Amino acid sequence: MPSTIPEIPELLAPAGSFEKLVTAIHYGADAVYLAGQKYGLRAKAGNFDKPGLHKAVAYAHQNHVSVYVTVNIIAHNDDFSGLAEYLDYLGSVGVDGLIISDPGILRVAQRTVPSLSLHLSTQANVTNCDSAQFWFDQGVSRLNLARELSFAEMRSIRDSVSGELEIFVHGALCISYSGRCMLSHYMTGRDANQGNCAHPCRYRYALIEEKRPGHYFPVSEDERGTYIFNSKDLCLLKRLPELVAAGFDSLKIEGRMKSLFYVGGVVRAYRAALDFLRALSPASWQHPETIQLPDHLLTEISRIGTRDYTENFFTEMPGSSEMLYKSSRFDQPYEPVAVIREMTALPYVELRNVLHRGELIEYMTRGSDITTVTVAEIIGQNGRSIERGNPGNNVYLSFDQDCQNFEPNGMFRRRKNQEG
């Protein structure tokens, strides 16, 4: 058992757009991953054109944050046209690493940008020690292990290899092996392995008998039908002490298609948890499995998710309790209100939901604290006070108390149905 405080791993956050990148960095990400307009597995995310990539890398590096770019499609011959030029551009703007799953793309990257760090995507489904060593022997510097592993299996791989290992700790789970799913392609023509997943695992399903078109029959006893592929989201927040003690190098959050508030909220919770662990005494690490995170961090993460949470394969094979059969998602009792764009005498915010004067809202600080304030006044850009602001409005807010600790890029939320 460790007699000193183990090294705290990198917190790696999704950046599906520049705004999400800024938010992830504001709330404590050590690194972000994103995609250009080709070769990534989230073609429907905002993604980044060449000027956008340059801007993203520059902003991240100014804030001492690393940038990894996904080039992790399962490539066909046509995909290699222009690939070398694209990789060369990524090298020229200073990205810190490439996330790759296809051996062919790996070879082109090694020839084109030999100085760039190469990270193996979870799409390559590394599930054993020999496979891990194989990829390190091919020149990969980091492996994102398959999500179908128990903690004991992860730790066994960690003990057997010396290269960097990355673990998914939070986010949506595909009903497929390491994300290699063909449902979308068969059902909609959109190939998930080329970045165009239509997410059919979140659809509602029912049976239909061929001689009675239009007559639908529930798959289960629930009369509404069922969501037979709909997994709960992964959450390993409680398991961070064990993951940190085991010596993993990076903890990754899924969510390039998720909202700004999801990205900021999840990064914020995991950052606070890792900072809590960093502050523990060496004696606490003698038995990392007994370390408990503060209850308020677990409460915070419960206010962010949309499908409830599962620890997936961490201790045992998942079963039906890890699925969400009755709906595509839960109704989350908290909702976003606004993002601070500038701090002058008053916060200048962009509203994300309707806001009324007199409402009680919560400011999400860096760290784990929440500042609850009442909206005293909403001031439009013309300087006039208004009773109500609408989504997309840019307004000034005043509160019933001092707001000096508020910062640009900080977020406000509220509990729904405050009258209850």
N, C-alpha and C positions, 0 to 999 in steps of 0.2 A: 504494500500500500504506500502511496506517496507520503513523504514526510514534509513536503513543502507544498506551496500553492501551485497547482498545475498551470500551464500556460493557457490563457483564455483564447479560444479559437476565434477566427474571423467570423463576423456576422455578414452573410451575403444576402442581399435583398434584390427583389425584382424591380426593373425599371422599364415598364412598358411604354413610357413617354417621358419627355423631359421634365414635366411637372412631377411625375411620380419619382423620378430620379432625385429631384431637389428635395422632395418630402422624405424619401428614404434616408438621404444624407442628413437632413435636419434632425431626424429622430434617432440617428446613431448607427447607421450601417457603416461597416468597414470597407465593404466592396459592393458593387452592383453588377448585375448582368442584364444585358439588353441585346437587341438584334438590329441589324441593318434591314434594308428592304427586301433582301433575298437570303435564303439559306437557313433561316431560323424556323423554329417550330411554333411560332405564334404569329402567323402572317396577318391575323386580324387585330393584333395590338397596334398601338400608335407607331411604334418602331421609329427608326431614324434614317433619314437620307444622309448623304455625305456631309453637307454642312451641319446637320443635326448631330452626327457622330462627333465631328470636330468640337462642337460646342459642348456636348455631353462630357467628353473626355477632359476638356479644359476645365469645366466646372468641377468635376469630380477630383481632379488632381489638385486644384486650388484648395480643396477641402481635405486633402490627404486620403482620398478614397480611391480604391482600385476599380478598374472597369474591365469586365470580361464580356466578349461578344459571342453570341451563339451562332455557330455554323454547323448545326447538328441535324439537318435533314438527312434522311436516308436517300442518298444521291443516285440519280440515273445519269446515263452518259451525257444527255443534254445539259445537265446541271453544271458540268465542268466548263462550259463555255463562259469565259469571263471570270472564273473563280480565282485564278492566280492574280489577276489585276485587282480584284476586290480585296483579297488577302493582303496584297502589297499596300493598298490604301489603308487598311486597318493598321498595319505596321507603321505607316508614315504618320498617322495621327496619334500614335502612342498608346494604343490599348494595351492592357497589361496581360491579356491572355485570350485564347480562343477556346470555346467549348465545342467539342467535335464528337461525333459518334461513328462516322463512316470511315473505314480504313483508307479509302481512296482520297477523301478530303484530307485526312491526316498526312498522307504522303505528299500531296500538293503543298500543304502548309509547311511541311519540313523543308521542302525545296525552296519555297518562295519567301518565307519569313522565319528562317531558322533560329532567330534570336527570341521569338515569341514563346511564352509559356503555353503549353497545350494541355487542356483539361478534357478528360473523357466524360462525356455526357452519361446520365443515367440510362439513356436509350441503348447504350452498349451492354446493359444488364450484367455488370460484374457481380457474381454471387459467390466466388470462392477464391482462395489464396493463390492458386496457380494462375487463374485468369488475371488476377490483379498483377501478379509479377510479370505475366506475359505483356500486358500493356505498358508497364514501366520499362520493360526491355525494348519496347518499340519507340521509346523516347517521350512518352507522355509523362508530365510532371505531377498531375493530380488526377485522381479518380473520384467521380461521384458514384458511390455504391448504389446498387439496385435497391429499390424501396421494399423489396420482398424478403429482406433479411431480418432475422432476430438480432437483438443486441449482442448475444453470445457469438453469432456468426460475424457481425461487424468487428467485434473485439478480436476475434481470431485472425481476421484479415489484417487488422491494425498491428497485431503482434508479429505478423509474418513478413511484412514489407516495410520499407523505409520511406517510400514516397508519400506525398500528401494525399490525405483522404478527406472527402467531403460527404456530408450526410444531409439529406432532406429532413428538416425538422417540423415543417409546417406547410399546410396548403392542400389543395385539391388532389384527390387520388383518381387515377384512371382505372377503369375496369379492364385491365390488360396487363401484360407483363412488361414492366419498365416503360410503360407508355406506348408500346408498339401495338396500336389498335387499328383494326380495319373496318370497324362498324361504320364510321363516318363515310369512308370511301364507298362501301357497298350501298348505304342507304341514301346518300345525298350527292355522291360524286366528288366530295371534298376529301382529299387525302390527308389524314392526320399526320402521316409520316413525311409530308411535304409542307407542313405548317398550316393546313387549312381545316383543322378539326371543327366539325359542326356540333360537337358535344352531345351525341345521341345518348350517352349514358345518363344524361339528366332528363331525357324525355319521359313522358308518362305513357305506359304501354297497357294494351288490353288485347284480348283475343277476338278474332272475327272468323266466322264460319263461311267457307267459300260460297255456299248456296244461299246465304242470307246476308248479302252486302249491306253495310250500314248498321248491322246489329252487332254491337260490341259486348264482350263478356269479360268481366274482371278476371285477372290472373289469380287473385287471391280473394278472400272473403270480404275485403274492403270494396264497397260498391262503387268507389270512385276510380277504380283501376289501381295500378301500382307502378312504382318507379323501380323496376327490378334490377337496374344496373347502378343505382345511385348511392355511391359510397359516401359515408361521412368524411369530413376533412381530417387530414393528419394533424396532430398536435403532440409534440414531444417536449413541451415546456417543462413538465414535471420531471422529465428525464435528463434535463441539462446537466445536473451534477455528475451523473454517470458518464455521459458523453464527453464532458470536459475532462474528467479524470482518466478516461480511456485514451486520450491523446489525439482526438480527431482535430483536423486542421481548420475546417470550415463548416459552418452550420448554415444551411441554405433554406430560404423561404420561397415557396412557389407563389406566383400571383401576378404575372405581367398583364393578364387580362382583368385583374381585379381593380376595384376602385381606388382612388387616391386615399380615401379614409381607411380602407383595408390595409393598404401598404404601410401607411404611417402608423396605424394602430398596432399592427403586428410587430413591425420593427421596434417600435417603442417598448412593447412588452418584453421582447427578447433581449433588447439592449439593457433594460433595467434588471432583468434576471441575471445576465452575464456580469453586470457591474456588481450586483449583490454577491455573486460567487467570488468575484475577484477580491472582495473585501473580507472574506472569511479568513480565519486563522488557519495556519498549517494543520493544527490538531483536528480541525473539522474534516479534513480530507482523508483522515485515516479510514473512514467508512463513508464514501461518497453516496452510497445507496440510501443512507439515513438522512442526508441533507434535505431539508424541506424549504421550498421557496416561500416567501411571505404570501399569505392568503390573498392580499389585495392584487398581486400579480395574476393569480389564477382567476380572480374575479374580472380583471381587466380583459384578459384574453377571451373570456366568455362573452364579452360585450362586442366582439368583433366578428365572430364566425357566423356563417349563414346555414351550415348543415350539421351542427353539432360536431363533436370531435371523436377521433379514434387514435389509439397508439399503434394501429395497424399490426405489423408482425413483431413488434418490439419484444414481447414476452411469449407470445403464442400465435398460432395461426388464427387469423381473423375469421369470424363467423357472421351469422345473420345479424348479430347485435351491432356490428360495425356498418350496417347499411341503413339508409333512410328510405323506407319503402312507401310512405304515405304521401310524400310531397317532394318537390324538387329542392326545397330549402325551408328552414325555419323562419318565422317572423322575428327579426331581430328587434329588441325593445329600444335600441338606441339608433339614432340617425344623425348624419352629418348636418351641420348648419352653415359653416363658413370657414374660409381659409384666409389668414392674414397676408395681405400683399405688401403692405408698408406699415411702418410704425412711425407716426408723427406724434402730435399731441394726443390723438386718438388712433386706435387701430383702424386702418383702411382695409376692408375685407371684400372678398368675392363671396356672395351668398350661394349656397348649394341647395337650400330649401327655403320655403317661405318662413320669414321671421317677423314676429310682431313685437312692438314695444311692450315691455313688462315681462317678457318671457325669461325663464330661468334656463341658462345654458352652461356648459362646462368647457373650460379651456384645458386642452391636453398639453401639459408642459413636457419639456424634455425630461426624461426620467419617468417616474411613475405617479407623480402627484397630479391631482385634478383641482383646478380652481373653479368654484361654482360662483357665477355672477348673474345678476339680473340686468337685462337690457334696459337702461334708463332712457336712451334716445337713439333713434336711427336717423342719420343725416345723409341726405342725397348729395350728389355731386354739385348740385346748384346751391348747397348750403342750407336748404330748408329741411326742417324736421318732418319725418313721415311716420305714419302709424305702422306701415307694413313694407317689408322689402321682399322682392321676388327672386327666384333662382336666376343667377347670372348677373344680378345687380351688383355694382360696386358702390359700397356705402361706408360711411364712418359710423362706428359704434361707440357709445359711452355707456358706462356701467355704474352700478351703485357702490363701487369700491375702486381702489387704485389698480391700475393695470400695467405697472412698470415692468413686471416680469414677462409680459407678453412679447413675442418675437415674430418677425416676418417668417412665413411658412408654417407657423403654428396653426393648429386646427381647433375649431369649436364643434361640439356635438350637443345633443340633448336627448333626454328620455322621451319617448313617444307617450302621448296621452297623459300629459302632466297632471291633468285634473284628477287622475286616478291615483 
